[in-house]
Amino acid sequence: MKNSLTYLFAAALALFTSSCEKDSEADDAVVISATGDITPKVNEFRQLLGSTLNTAPGAVGGRREINWDGVPDNLLGQPLPNNFFNTVGDSVPASRQRGLVYAAGSGDFRVSKTNFSEVNQKAAGEFAAFSGDKSFANVSNNLWEIYPKVAGKDEDATVKGFGIVFSDVDTQNGTYLEFFNGSSSLGKFYVPQHTAASSFSFLGVYFKTQKVTSIKVVHQGRLSDGQDDISNGGPKDLITLDDFLYDEPVKK
């Protein structure tokens, strides 16, 4: 009898401890999302990241943003280097040293001001740019990773929060961001489906204590397949992206 009670107590304690750990992990993430008029929530996430917008390497605190309008017209519709927004070198302009790279070989990253009509004419009418007239997409891959770097240096870094503006998310559970600390997943967070009010959706996630070493972006379709969007009878949901927002990357 005594051994049975001891076992039951230990099992209950383990269940309680496991439950607390899960609750603690869930409570660590602050999720800000929106559809329709997303601007108020985007601004709310900006303040959470840091009120100061950093535009040059060497900053402490504050936040960084990428909105693609700084990409010169002669590079539109062409594959961008995976380190385009963290090119290292003394002669590189500060506008291209923002502490963000993509996994090498993980797709064809491009910027367009025609909603990628040059890649997929069938779907271009579904998309819009949120700020300015240029937007971004990985046209050949629907699963890719983002890595923070120390701005202007080839040094691995961490952030606490990251958010993206999406255009034309048509399905509720088809597009998501997954955050990692090393090889440990900090969770998958789904981008809300856009409403009739606009094509835009926003998702930003900020971790109170955890450090983020990479962000995986997952969506259903690939623009380069040349298919219709799901809203026009196509097989998959096609999306584009605009503003990226994140706090100042800090060296690991």
N, C-alpha and C positions, 0 to 999 in steps of 0.2 A: 504493500500500500504506500509506504513511504517513498519507494523508488518511483512509483507511478505519479505521485504528487510532484516529486522533484522534476520528472520529465515534463509534465504538463506546465509547470511554472517556467521551465527553461524555454519550452516551445512558445509560450505566450510572450515571454520577454523578447525572444528573437523576432516574433511577428511585430511587436510594438516598436522595437528598434528599427526594423526594416521599414515600417510605415513612416516613422519619423524621418528617416533618411530620405525617403522619396518625397515627403512633404517639404523637407528642407531644400532639396534640389529644385522642386517646382517653385518654391517661394523665391528662389534666387534670381529668377528670370523676370524682368519687367518687359511685357509685350505691348507694343503700341501698333495698332493696325487701323486701316481706314479704307473706305471706298467712296465714290462720289467726289465730294469736295474734300480732298485729302490734305489740303494745305495746313489747316489747324493742327492736325496730328503730326505732320512732318515737322512743323515748327516746335511742337511739344517734344519730339524726339531730339531735335537739335539742342534744345536747352538741357535735356538729360545728358547728352554727350558732352556738352561744354558750350558755353555761350560765345566763346571766341572762335572765329573761323581762321584757322592757320593756313597761310599761303606760302610759307617758306620752310626749308629744313631747320632743325634745331629748336623747334617749339617744345614747350612743356605745358601739358594740359590742353584744354580746348578740343576742337574737333577739326576734321577734314571732310571735304566734299568733292565729288567728281560729277560733273553734269554734261561732259562730252562736247560742249560748245566750243571749248578751247582747241579741239582737234582741227587742224587746218584742212581746208577744202581739198587740197591735193592728196590727202590720205583717206578721204571718204571712199567707202566701197572697197577698201583694200584691207588685207589681214594686218592687224596691229601686232607688234611684238608683245610678248606676254609681260614684259616689264615697261611698257610704254609710259605708265604713270609712276614708275620709280626708276627712271633711267639714271645710272650712276655716272658721274663725271663732273669736273670743275666747270666745263663750259655749258652744261645742261641747264636750261631755264628752270626756275623754281616751280613753274606751273606743271612741269613733268616730273617732279620729285615729291609725290604725295603719299608714298609709303604703302603701295598696293600693287601686287602682281597676281598673275594667274598661273595655274599649273601648266608648265611647258608641255606642248603636244596635246592639250586637252580640247582643242577645237580651233575654229576660225573666228576670231574676235574682230568685229567690225563696227564702225560708226556710220550712220546714214542720216541724211536730212530729207529723204524721200520715203521714210517709213519702210525701207528695205525693198522698195519696188524693183530695184535692180537685182535682187536675189529671188524674190517671190512676188510676182505681180498679182497673183490670186488673192493674197492675204493682206497686201499693203494698206488697203482701205480700213482695216480693223485697228490699226495702230495710230498712236499720236505721241509727240514729244511733250513732256511735262514742263520743262524749262527750256527756253530757247527753241531751236528748230532741229536739233540733232538728238538721236537716240542710239542705243547700243544693243548688240545682240551677239551671242555665240551662235552663228548661223549653221554650224555643222555638228554640234553636240548638245545633248539635252541633260548632261550631268558634268559639272565642272567645278573647280575649286578656286577659291580666292585665299591669298596669304598676305597678312600684314607684314610690312618691313619697316625698319627705321627709315624715316623719310630721307631720301637722297643717299642711302647707304645699302649695301648688300648684306644686311644683318637681319636675321629673323626677329620678329617682334610679336607682341600680343596686343589685342584690344579688348575692351569690355562690352562694346556694343557695335552693332552693324545693322544698317537698314537700306532697303532698295525700293524705289518707285517702279512699279510694273505697269505695262499697258496691255489690256485685253486678256486678263485672266478670266476664262469662261467657266472653269470648273472649280468646285469648292475644295477638293482635296488633290489637285493635280500638280500644283506648283508649291515648292517649299524650300526653306533654308534649313540646313542642318549645321549646327555649331559644334566645334571640336576643341578640346584641350589636349593636345598631343593626339593619341589614338582613342581617347575617351570621348564618346558622343555626349554633348550637353543637351541634346534634344532636337527633334524636328519641329518646325513651326510653319504652319501652312499659310499661304498668301490668300486673303479673302477674294472671293469672286466679285468682279466689278459689277456695278449697278447700271441702270439705264442713264443715270445722271452724267456719267463720264466713263471713259475706258480705263481709268486709273485705279490701281490698288496700291496700298503701301503696307509694308511690314518692317518693323524695327524691333530688335530684341537687345536688351541691355542686361548684363549679368552683374549683380551686386558684388559678388566675391570671386566668381570664376574668371579665369583668363582664357581668351579665345585665341587659338593659334591658327585656325583655318575655318573657312565657311564653305560649305558645299551648296551649290545652287542646282536645283533639280526642276525640270519642267517637261511637259509631255512631248511636244513636237520639235522638229528642226526646220527652220526656214528653207534650208538648201534642198529639202525634199521636193519643193515646188507644189505642195498640196494645198487645197483649201483649208481654211481654219475650221474647227469643229462647229462654229456658229453658222458656217455656210455649207454644212454637210460633209466637211472633211473628217478624216479619221481621228485627228488629234488636236489638242489645244495648242495654238501657236501664240507666243508672247514676245514682246520686246521689253527693254529696260531703259530707265533714265537715271535719275540722281542716285548716287551711292553716298551714304553718310556713315561716318565712323569716328570714334574718339581718336586722339593722337596716339599712333602706335608707339609702344614702349619696348625697348630691347628686352629679350628674354633673360 
